[in-house]
Amino acid sequence: MRLTLLALALAAVSFTFTAAGASSDEGYRAHDPQNCVTKRFRVADAHGRTVTKRVRICG
């Protein structure tokens, strides 16, 4: 019985800390939207053919 209560208490404590960590705003960037620009570059490959490369620049 004691082991069951200890396991339940440990599960409740770990769930509390896990839920608190998930609600923190570290690394969450929805409030700070990024401005991204897609640029296209035309370059020649090793055989002389033109290849279009796209680069996404976010700032």
N, C-alpha and C positions, 0 to 999 in steps of 0.2 A: 504494500500500500504506500509506504514511504517513497519507494522508487518511482511509483506512478506519479505521485504528487510532485516529486523532484523533477521528473521528466516534463510534466505539464508546466511547471514554473519556469524551467529552462526554455521551453518552447515559447512561452508567452514573452519572456524577456528578449529572446532573439528575434521574435516577430516584431516587437516594439522598436528595436534598434534598426531592423531592416526597413520598416515602414518609415521611420524618421529619416533614414538615409536616402530613400527614394524620393521624398518630397523636397529635398534640398535643391536649390537652383544652380548648383555648380555645373558648368558645362552646358546648361540649357540655354539655347540661343534663339528661342522663338520670339522673345521680346526684342532682340537685336538682329533684325533681318539683314542678310548680306546683299550687297549689290554686286551682281555678277555680269560680266561682259564676255561674250564669245567672239573670238577673233579668228579669222581664217588666214592661213599663210600658204602660198603656193611655192613649193620647192621642187627641185629636180632630184630624182632618185639616182642610183648608181648607173642605170641604163639610159638616163637622159629623159625619162618620161616625167611629165608634170604630175605632182601629187599634192593634193590639198590637205593640209593639216589644220585641225581645229584645236584651239587652246582656250580653256575657260579660265578667266582671271576673276577672282573674287576678292573684294577688299572690304 
